[in-house]
């Protein structure tokens, strides 16, 4: 059986759901294909919260965050829901950090984003919950915010369906064929003939692209977030505590209480490389202990461990996005967030829709193509600390 659509979207996590919404809202016929049930916890778009922030290591990323805030606002208007909770963001650079402070301050300054550099004493005056080592410098950006992961993704799926998109879950893709004048995708026993294809399959991207003989150098790691139970949740709530990132190796990040009386925190890029189809869902005690020790030292009072949950990171060697047509296959676009893309989810959707329809976008995505050293040089040394 063959069905015909303007565009197929493979993968209905945050990026794929945003793309399906944008395409359908512009009047195209869209089929979305997801190998697992919608809202599943096998990838990277589940659970409660993600960070939205301006602070980044290049001016191009900072400018893209400006678009992300605008795109989240547009999504809020379209959905009739509130998604962005502004709490302020603190990037904490201990003495001699593994991540360079100047990259962040220079990039924010170049784009004209207001920010403050705070001493240990200034942080303690504003947020006495923190206990930071002498010589630490913290970068504060007042617009740092939390956006909901599972709820935001579900809203984009509802909007896509509301505009006429057909979303099929539990439909793993078994074949992709580029016929030149069209693209054929087979999933769940049905073949879909489309003018264009957008691949947002994250850890399964290369599985999908294998049908056209393309592979991206990707590493999938099994990560873990942990929730802590403070004795006094009010001291750790939005308005009382900002979100924060520990800018060193190992790197950690965390949130104020959001949606429940727990503090969420995790290590960035701390997990082992895994096969996404053979990964564990069981908490890792060693990762949990390492994080808990950091929390006891940096954020005393955040409490004991309540629970831990696993998720996947899908990393490019340079940890930059892939947001571009596949070389030699202009009808096929790839969107991959390199384990920091959720904050840009509505922006990915808008850009990928632009590329699928017009072959171009007004956003600056020049750094996210297939022709950069991080994807083409086999000797490129992986750099995941950003």
N, C-alpha and C positions, 0 to 999 in steps of 0.2 A: 504494500500500500504506500502511495506517495502523496504527500501534502505539500502545498506551495505557500511560501511566506516571503515577505520582503527580506527579513533578517532573522537568523537564528542566533540565540545567545546560549552558550554552553557554560553552565555553572551559575547557580542562583544564590550565591552568598551575597554579601553587600555590594560588590562591584558589579556582578552580573544582574542583580535585581535593579540597581540604579540604572544600568544601561537599558534593560527591558522597559523600565518606566519611561526613560527619556525618548526612546525610539517610538513607543506606542503613543506617547503624548504628542508626538509630531505627526501622527497619522499613519505610521507604517504598520503593516501587519507583522506581528512578532510572535515567534515561538521560543519559549525558554525551556531548557532541558537541564535537569538536575538529577544526578545519579542517586542521591539519597533523599529521604523525606525532607520537605521544606522545614527550615528551622533546626536542622540536625546539629549535633555537637561534634562532628568528625573533622571539622575544618578550622576556620579562623573567624567566623562571623557570629558566633554564639556568645552566651553569657551576657553580662549586664552592661559594662561600661568601656569606653575608649577615650583617649585623650584627643582634644582638639586644641591646637596651639599655633602661635605665629613663630615661636623660636625654632629656628632651623639653621643648618650649617652652610647654606648657600643662599644668595639673594634670589635665585630662581625658585627654590623651594619656598622661601618666605612669600614671594609674590603669589605662588600657587596657594598658599594658605589663605591669602586675602580672598581669592576666588572661592576657596572652600567655605569660609564663613558666609559668603554671599549665597552659595549653593545650598548650604544647610538652611539658611533663612527662606530660600525659595521652596525647599522641600517642606518646611514647617507650614508655609502658607498653603501649599498644594494639599497637604495631608490634614490640615486643621489640627495639628498637634504641636506641642512644644518638645523640641529635642535637645536644645543647647542650654546647658546649665553652666553659667560663668562662675568660676570659683577662684580664678587666678592661678598662675603656673609658676613654679619655682624650679629652675635648673640649678642643681647644687654641684659646684666644682670644688672638690677637696684640693689640698695642696698637691701640685704636680699631677694633675688629672690625666687620664688616658685620652680624654676628649678635649679638644682645644677650646677654651672660652672665647678667644678672639674670633674664631670662625663664626660663632653665634652673634656676638655683639657687632662685628663688622657687617654681617648680613642684615641684621635688624636695622642698623643705622643706614645702610645703603638703600633700604626700601622705605625708610621713614617710619618705622614702628617704634613707638615709645616703649622704653624698658628701663629698669633700674638695676644697679649692681649693689648688693647688700652685704655688709660684713656679718660675721657671726653674731655680734652684739645687736645689730639691727634686725636680723632674723629673729633672735630670741625676744626682742621687744615686741615684735608684731605677732609672732607665733611661738610662744614659750613651749609648745609641745615638742619642738625640735631640739636636739642636742647635737651640735655640729663641732667637728674638730677645729682647733685654732688654725687660722690661715685659709679657711674655706671662704670662697666667694660665691654668692648665689645671685642668679639672674632672675629677676621677677618680671613677668609680663602679665598685666592685669586682665587681659582678655582670655587667658587660659581657661579651658572649659571641658566639660564632660558631655559626651554624646552616647546615646544608648545603642548597644550592639544588636542584640536580638530584636528589640522593639523597632529600631530604625530600619533594619533589614526587612522585617515583616511589613512595615508601612510602605516601603518601596515596592514590595510585591503586590500589596493591595492596590496601590496606585496603578501599577502596570496592568493588572487585570481590569481595573476600572476603565482604562483606556483601550481595552480590547485585546491585550496580549493574552496568549494561551500559554500557561505555565504547566509543564509536566514534571512532577517529581518522580523519584524511583525509576528513572529512565536513563540508565547509563549509555553513553555514546559508544557505539561499536565500530563506526567507520566515518571518516571524513574524506571527501573527494573534491578536489578543485577541478572543475570542468572548464575553466576559463571564462565562460559566459555566465556561469552559476556555480554554486557550491552545494553539494549534497551531503547531508548528515543523516546517519542511521542511528536510531535509538529506540529501544523498546519494541522492536519489530516494525517500526515505521521509518520510511525514508522521507526526509524533508528537503525539498528543493528550494533554494533561497538565492536571492541576489547577493547577499552578504552574510558573513558569519563573524560573530564576536566571541572570543574565547576568554572566559574569566574563571578558569578551572583551578587556579591556584596550585596546590600540590599535585594536581593531576593534569597540569598544562601540557607536559610532554607526552602524556598518554594520548591526549586529544590530537596534538600536532604530529604524532607519529604517522598518521594517515597521509600526510603530505611530505613526509621525510624531513621534518624539521625538529630540532631539539635545542633547548636553551639550557645553559649550565646552571642548574638549580640545586640547592641543598634544602631539604626539608628537615626541620628539627622539632622535637617534641618538647614543648614548653609547659609551664605550670603557673597558674595564678593561685594565690592563697588569700583567704579572708581571715581577718583577726577581729576579736571581740573586745573592744575597749570597755573598761569599767564605767567610763563616763562618755558615752557616745556623743553628747552635745559638744564636747571639746574637740571632736574630730569630724564635725559635720560641715557641710558647705557653708561658707561664711566665716567659719572658725578656723578652717585649715585649707590651704591650697592643694592642688595636685602637685606632685613633685617628681623629679627625675634625678637620680644619683649619677653624675656624669663621669664615671670612672669604670675601671675593669676590676671585678664584675660591676655591671651597671644594673641598677634597680629602679623601679618606678612605682608610684602608688597614688591613691585617690583618697579624698575624704569620704565619709559615710555617704552612700548614694543608694537610695531605694530601700535600705535596710541599715540596721545599727552595726555595721561591720566596716572595717577598713580593708580595702583591697590593695594588694601589692604583688609584685612579681620581679623576677630577674629577666633582663633582656638578653636574648641569645645565650641562655644558659643550658639548654637541653642538648641531648645527643641527636645525631643524624639518624633518621628512621625512614623506613618505607611507609608511606601514609596508609597503605592497605594492611599493614601488619604491626601497627603501633599499639602501645598499651594505653589503657584509660586509667590505670591505677596510679594514685599519687606516688611521687618519688620522695622518699624520706630525706635523702641527702639534700636535694634542692630545697625542700621545705625548711630543714634545719639551717641551711646557709642564709636563707631569706629571714627566718625568724631571728637569727643572731643580729643581722643588720638592723632589723626593726627595733630590737631591744636597745641597740646602741644609738641609733639615729632618731627614733621616734618612740621613746619610752612612754608607756601608758597606752600604746596601741593594742595591747592585750595578747591573749593566747590564740593559737591557731583554732579556727572554727572548722574550716574545710579547705581542701585544695582541689583544683580542677585542671585538666590537661587541655592543651590546644596545640595547633600546628603553626610554625613559621615556615614560609616558603621564601628562601633568600636567594637573590642574585649575588654574584661575587662582589659587586660594588655596592650592594644594597640600594641601588637606584631602581625606580619603577621600570616596567616594560609597558609602554603605552604607544603602540605603533602598529602599522600594517606589517605583515610578515613579508620579508623580501621575496620577490617573485610571485607573491600571492596577494595582490592588492585588494582582493575582496575579503580577505581574512584579517581581522584586527585582534590584537592580544592586549588584555589589560591585566597586569599583575602588580600587586601592591608591595611586594618585598617586605612584608611583615611590619609595615607602618602606613598602610594605605587606607585603613578604615576612616580616618579623619577626612580623607579626600573622597569618600565613596560617592556622594552626589556629583562631585566634580569629575571623577572617572566616568560616571554615567553620561554626563553632558559631553565630555570630550570624545568618548568612544562613539556616541551617537553622531557627533560631527564627522568623525572619520568614516563611519560606515555610510553616511549619506553623501557627504561632500568630498571626502578624501583629504580634508584639511580642517584645522581648528584655529581659533584666535588665541588660544592658550599656548604658552611657551612650553613645548614638550620636546625640544630638540635634544635634551640629554637622555631621553628615555627610549631611544631607538635600538635597533638590533645591531648597529654598526659600531658601537663603542667598544673600547678595549676590554671592559669588564665582561662582555659577552663573546668577544672574538679572539682574545689573546689567551691561549691555553696556559700560559705561565702567569696569568694575572693572580696576584696574591689577594685572597678574599679579605675584604675590609667591611666589617659589619658594625663597627662602633660609630654610630651617628646620633 
